[in-house]
Each structure stands twice: as C-alpha cells, then as structure tokens.
Amino acid sequence: MLNSSYFITLYFLLFLISCTAFAIPDDEKTASVTTNNNNNPATDATDNANNAKTNPSPALADKSLPKSEKQQNAEKKDASPSKKHKSTDATTPAEQKSPLVKIKDADDFCFFLPSEPNQEVAPTEDYGVAHCTSNDVVKGNKVFPDGFITKMHYNKTSTYVQVTGYLDSEKYGLLANDEGGQYDNHNKGKPIGAKCDGYPHFVNLVEPANQRFCIRCCEFKADCNTGRSQYGCINVIPGDYSDAELVERVFGDVINQEKHMDSSPSLQHQVDALVELASQSTTDSKKMKAEWQMFIQQLQSTYPSETDNLSRASQTTDWFTTVPQWWHFLTQLSVQIHNNEEE
C-alpha cells in the first residue's frame, strides 16, 4: 500500500504543471513561437506563405476580389462634386442673360430689331437685339435712335399688354423694301431664349416697308398668335394704328400744291363724297377701302412728289374693319382740309 507522502508529492507536481500552463499569456506564446521561427529562415518563408493565404493584406484583397456594384456606385458618389458646390468653370443656363423685352407704359417699352443696320428682319430673327425707349426700361438693353418711333398706341387689358405704331426705318438703317419679320418666344424663341418681362408669351413684328411695328405680351398663348407672321401687324396684333398727325401733315402738303393747280379736282369735294359713301347703310368696309385706294392713287398721279407720303398716310387706314371707322376718319379729314383751304 502506498503511503500518504507519495500522494502528496504527486498532487504537488500536478499543481505546478497546471499553474505553469495558465500563467503564460497568449501573446507571449505567439512571441515565443515567432522567436523560435526567426532562428530558421526556411521556417519563416513557409509561415509567411501560409499567413498570406489565410490573412491577405488589404492591398492584395483590393486587387484579387471584384468590387460589388453597390461599392462601385458608392465610390462614384463620393468622387463626384457635391451639388451644393456648383462648378464655376462654365456659365450655367441660369446665369446666362436671356434677351428681354418689356412693356411698362406708352413711354417705356422695348421690342426687337436686327442686330445691325441694313439687315432684313426675317432672315436674322434668331439674332435680334432688344431696344428700348430708354436705358431705364431694361438695364443693359440698347436704346432706339432719336426719332425712330414716330407714333405709338398703348393698350393694356386683364390678359395682355401691347404697343402698336409707326417708326422711321432710316433712323436705324432698316431696308425700305423689307416686308419685315416676327420675333416671339415660340419653341426656343426668336431670338433664342427671348422673353417678355412679367408675361409667359409675346409676339413682336417689325415691318420696315410699312414703317410699322407692334408688340404684345400675353398671359395666355391664345392672345399671342405666333403662327400668322405673314399676315402682318394688323392681323396678328389688332389695335390702333392711326396716325392723325401724319395724315394731317401729308394732306396739308397736298393742299398747298392744290392751291397752285387750278385744273386739279377739288380735294374737299372728293373727301366729302367719301364721307357721304360711308354714311350709306348699304356700304360695307370692303367698298370703303376700295374707294379710298382709288382716291389715293389719283392723288399720287396728280402730285407725284407726294407719292411716298400719300402711301404712308394711306397705310394708317389699313387696320379699319368697320364702316364707322371710315366715317370717323374721313369726317376728321374733311374738317382738316376745309380749315387748311381757308388759311
């Protein structure tokens, strides 16, 4: 039988072994293994190879493993410029100045003209330049030459505002025989990006041959008809195209010549006959226009030096659509002739 001293000795040895095992930290165990391996180059190479297989470095991992679509999109998003910081290398559309016209009142308004003198209106519509009656209407716009606008009529309704009237083509260098063209904001606009201040739509015609202009800015597209440019101001923008001062001046010159031509027909008598025709219930506007044109042609034949002026005076009646308009105009003309002949 074993004695008790034997068991005590065995128990003591087992106790020492267990204490030694638990007393060594993991990092010291690893350091011990590494230290031992450093003494053997062959072992180092083998261990490094094994470590590379099981624990690849971040750089190797990026090259060997394909990136997911989510990762790629995230990287692109990070690399793209922030929306809060816009690039200043190029001018954005919002920063570009759009061609702008404006109708404030009878004295303050703008409309488009060819960019240079001696240009036809229609072929250069895309490059039209806004001009105003003064620098204060639209900052940066050009100003009409002195004497360019000879007559204007301003009209504002709840849905549109317009100016109609006449101009002196020579003051800007517009071509005398140019039938004109139309500026508007249909599609991309003519000129491109053109706008009327305060209104979503506008249409603007310039007719050098008729010495006429017109512009209307509208709340609704239906009031700014951009599809009838060939019909001219009077049909696209109905309004007041009268010019009593021009008519008075032209017929005053005719009267002065008449006084030295005893054989010429009486101007007063001819106009009074037209007034009588306009007073008849069976007369329509078409008949009045035809009779008026015959009267003007006769005057041009009698007074050839006044041919152009008589044409301009006659154009101020082109907008008449009713017999009362003719009657009112001819009655005033008759009074004017009577007063001038008595002077």
C-alpha positions in Angstrom: 0.0 0.0 0.0 1.2 3.4 -1.0 1.9 5.8 1.8 0.4 9.3 2.1 3.7 11.1 1.2 3.5 9.6 -2.3 0.1 11.1 -3.0 1.1 14.5 -1.6 4.2 14.6 -3.8 2.1 13.7 -6.9 -0.6 16.2 -6.2 2.1 18.9 -5.8 3.6 18.1 -9.2 0.3 18.3 -10.9 -0.5 21.6 -9.3 2.8 23.1 -10.6 2.1 21.9 -14.1 -1.3 23.4 -14.2 -0.1 26.7 -12.8 2.6 27.0 -15.4 0.2 26.4 -18.3 -2.3 29.1 -17.2 0.4 31.6 -16.3 1.8 32.0 -19.9 -0.2 34.7 -21.8 -1.3 34.1 -25.4 0.8 36.9 -26.9 3.9 35.5 -25.1 3.2 32.1 -26.6 2.9 33.7 -30.1 6.1 35.7 -29.4 7.8 32.6 -28.3 6.8 30.7 -31.4 7.9 33.7 -33.6 11.2 34.0 -31.9 11.9 30.3 -32.4 10.9 30.6 -36.1 13.2 33.6 -36.7 16.1 31.4 -36.0 15.1 29.3 -39.0 14.8 31.1 -42.4 13.2 28.2 -44.1 10.5 28.1 -41.5 10.0 31.9 -41.9 9.3 31.6 -45.6 6.8 28.7 -45.1 5.0 30.6 -42.3 4.8 33.8 -44.3 3.3 31.9 -47.3 0.7 30.3 -45.1 -0.1 33.6 -43.5 -0.6 35.2 -46.9 -3.1 32.6 -47.9 -5.1 32.8 -44.7 -4.8 36.6 -44.0 -4.3 38.5 -47.2 -3.2 42.2 -46.9 -5.7 44.9 -47.7 -3.8 45.9 -50.8 -3.9 42.3 -52.1 -7.5 42.0 -51.2 -8.5 45.0 -53.3 -6.8 43.6 -56.4 -7.9 40.0 -56.1 -11.6 40.4 -55.1 -14.0 42.1 -57.6 -15.9 45.0 -56.2 -19.7 44.8 -55.9 -21.9 47.2 -57.9 -23.0 48.8 -54.7 -19.4 49.5 -53.7 -18.6 51.0 -57.2 -21.7 53.3 -57.0 -20.7 54.4 -53.5 -17.2 55.3 -54.7 -18.5 57.2 -57.7 -20.9 59.2 -55.5 -18.0 60.0 -53.1 -15.8 61.1 -56.0 -18.5 63.3 -57.7 -18.7 67.0 -56.9 -21.2 68.0 -54.2 -24.4 69.5 -55.6 -24.1 72.2 -53.0 -20.9 73.4 -54.7 -21.5 74.1 -58.4 -18.6 74.3 -60.8 -17.6 77.8 -61.8 -15.6 76.7 -64.8 -18.6 77.4 -67.2 -21.6 79.6 -67.1 -24.8 77.7 -66.3 -28.0 78.5 -68.3 -29.5 80.2 -65.2 -26.5 82.6 -65.3 -26.8 83.5 -69.0 -28.7 86.7 -69.8 -31.8 86.0 -71.9 -33.0 88.5 -74.5 -35.6 90.5 -72.6 -38.3 93.0 -73.8 -40.8 94.9 -71.6 -43.9 97.0 -71.9 -44.3 99.3 -69.0 -46.5 102.1 -70.5 -46.8 104.2 -73.6 -43.4 105.9 -73.0 -41.4 102.9 -71.6 -41.3 99.8 -73.8 -38.9 97.6 -75.8 -39.0 95.4 -78.9 -36.5 93.6 -81.1 -34.7 94.8 -84.1 -32.0 93.3 -86.4 -28.6 93.2 -84.7 -27.1 95.5 -87.3 -28.4 98.1 -89.8 -29.0 97.1 -93.4 -30.2 93.6 -92.4 -33.6 92.1 -93.4 -35.7 91.3 -90.4 -36.9 87.7 -91.2 -33.6 86.1 -92.0 -32.0 87.5 -88.8 -34.8 86.8 -86.4 -32.6 84.4 -84.3 -30.1 87.2 -83.6 -32.5 90.0 -82.9 -31.4 92.6 -80.3 -33.8 94.2 -77.8 -34.0 98.0 -77.9 -35.9 100.3 -75.5 -37.2 103.8 -75.4 -34.7 104.5 -72.5 -31.9 102.9 -70.5 -34.2 102.6 -67.5 -36.7 100.1 -69.0 -34.4 97.1 -69.1 -30.9 97.5 -67.8 -28.3 96.5 -70.5 -30.7 96.8 -73.5 -29.9 99.2 -76.3 -31.9 102.4 -76.9 -33.8 103.3 -80.0 -32.2 106.0 -82.1 -33.7 109.5 -81.7 -36.8 110.0 -83.8 -37.1 106.2 -84.6 -40.5 105.8 -83.0 -42.9 108.2 -84.7 -46.2 107.1 -83.3 -47.3 104.6 -80.6 -50.6 103.5 -79.1 -50.5 101.7 -75.7 -53.3 99.3 -74.6 -53.5 97.1 -71.6 -56.2 94.5 -70.7 -56.5 91.9 -68.0 -54.7 89.3 -70.1 -52.3 91.2 -72.3 -50.5 94.5 -72.9 -49.4 95.9 -76.3 -47.9 98.8 -78.2 -48.7 99.5 -81.8 -47.4 102.2 -84.0 -45.0 103.5 -86.6 -41.3 104.0 -87.0 -38.8 105.8 -89.2 -36.8 103.0 -90.9 -34.0 105.3 -91.9 -33.1 106.2 -88.4 -31.9 102.7 -87.7 -30.9 101.7 -91.2 -33.7 99.2 -91.9 -34.2 98.3 -95.5 -37.0 100.3 -97.1 -38.4 97.4 -99.1 -38.2 94.8 -96.3 -41.6 93.4 -95.6 -40.4 92.5 -92.2 -40.5 89.6 -89.8 -41.6 88.3 -86.4 -39.9 87.8 -83.0 -41.6 85.6 -80.4 -41.0 83.0 -77.7 -42.5 80.1 -79.6 -40.3 76.9 -79.2 -36.8 78.1 -78.4 -37.7 81.7 -79.2 -36.6 84.2 -81.9 -34.2 85.3 -80.8 -33.2 82.2 -78.8 -34.4 82.5 -75.2 -36.4 85.7 -75.8 -38.8 86.7 -73.1 -41.2 89.5 -72.2 -40.9 90.7 -68.6 -43.9 89.6 -66.5 -45.6 87.6 -69.2 -45.1 83.9 -70.4 -45.8 84.7 -74.0 -45.1 87.5 -76.5 -45.2 88.3 -80.2 -43.4 91.2 -81.9 -43.5 92.2 -85.6 -41.4 94.9 -87.4 -42.4 95.9 -90.9 -39.9 98.4 -92.4 -41.7 98.6 -95.8 -44.8 99.8 -94.0 -42.9 101.8 -91.3 -44.9 99.8 -88.8 -44.2 97.9 -85.6 -46.2 96.1 -83.0 -45.6 94.0 -79.8 -47.9 92.2 -77.5 -47.1 90.4 -74.2 -49.7 87.9 -73.0 -50.8 85.8 -70.1 -52.3 83.2 -72.4 -50.8 81.8 -75.6 -54.1 82.2 -77.5 -53.8 86.0 -77.2 -50.3 85.9 -78.7 -50.8 84.3 -82.1 -47.3 83.3 -83.3 -48.4 81.3 -86.4 -49.6 84.2 -88.7 -46.5 86.3 -89.2 -47.2 86.6 -92.9 -50.4 88.5 -92.1 -48.6 91.4 -90.6 -49.2 93.6 -87.5 -52.7 94.5 -88.3 -53.9 90.9 -88.3 -51.6 89.4 -85.7 -51.9 92.2 -83.2 -55.2 94.0 -83.8 -55.2 97.5 -82.3 -54.9 101.2 -83.0 -52.7 102.0 -86.0 -53.9 105.5 -86.6 -51.6 108.5 -87.1 -53.6 111.6 -87.3 -50.5 113.8 -87.3 -49.1 112.1 -90.3 -52.3 112.3 -92.3 -52.7 116.0 -91.4 -49.1 116.7 -92.4 -49.4 114.9 -95.8 -52.7 116.3 -96.8 -51.6 119.7 -95.7 -48.7 119.4 -98.2 -51.2 118.3 -100.9 -53.5 121.2 -100.2 -50.6 123.6 -100.6 -49.8 122.2 -104.0 -53.5 122.2 -104.9 -53.7 125.9 -104.5 -51.3 126.3 -107.4 -53.1 123.9 -109.7 -56.4 125.4 -110.8 -57.2 122.4 -113.0 -56.9 119.8 -110.3 -60.0 118.2 -108.8 -61.2 119.7 -105.5 -59.7 117.7 -102.7 -62.5 118.9 -100.4 -65.2 117.7 -102.9 -63.6 114.2 -103.2 -63.3 113.7 -99.4 -66.8 114.8 -98.8 -68.0 112.3 -101.4 -66.3 109.5 -99.4 -67.9 110.8 -96.2 -71.3 110.5 -98.0 -70.5 107.0 -99.1 -69.6 105.9 -95.6 -73.0 107.3 -94.4 -75.0 105.0 -96.6 -76.4 101.9 -95.0 -75.6 99.6 -98.0 -71.9 100.4 -97.9 -69.5 97.9 -96.3 -65.9 98.2 -95.2 -64.6 96.5 -98.2 -66.3 99.0 -100.5 -64.8 101.9 -98.5 -61.3 100.5 -98.7 -61.5 100.1 -102.5 -62.8 103.7 -102.9 -60.2 105.1 -100.6 -57.4 103.4 -102.5 -58.7 104.7 -105.8 -58.7 108.2 -104.3 -55.1 107.9 -103.1 -53.9 106.6 -106.4 -55.5 109.6 -108.2 -53.7 111.9 -105.8 -50.4 110.2 -106.4 -50.9 110.7 -110.1 -51.7 114.3 -109.6 -49.0 115.1 -107.1 -46.1 112.7 -107.9 -43.8 114.4 -105.4 -46.1 113.2 -102.6 -46.3 109.6 -103.7 -44.4 108.1 -100.8 -46.0 110.3 -98.2 -49.5 109.5 -99.5 -48.7 105.8 -99.3 -47.7 106.2 -95.7 -50.8 108.2 -94.9 -53.0 105.6 -96.6 -51.4 102.8 -94.5 -52.8 104.3 -91.4 -56.2 103.1 -92.5 -55.2 99.5 -93.2 -56.5 98.4 -89.8 -60.0 99.7 -90.4 -62.5 96.9 -90.3 -65.8 98.7 -90.0 -67.6 101.5 -91.8 -67.9 103.7 -88.7 -64.1 103.7 -88.5 -64.0 105.0 -92.1 -66.7 107.6 -91.4 -64.9 109.0 -88.3 -61.6 109.2 -90.1 -63.0 110.8 -93.3 -65.1 113.3 -91.3 -62.0 114.5 -89.5 -60.0 114.7 -92.7 -62.8 116.8 -94.3 -62.7 119.3 -91.4 -58.9 119.5 -91.7 -59.0 120.1 -95.4 -61.7 122.8 -95.0 -59.6 124.6 -92.4 -56.4 124.4 -94.4 -58.1 125.7 -97.6 -59.4 128.7 -95.8 -55.9 129.7 -94.5 
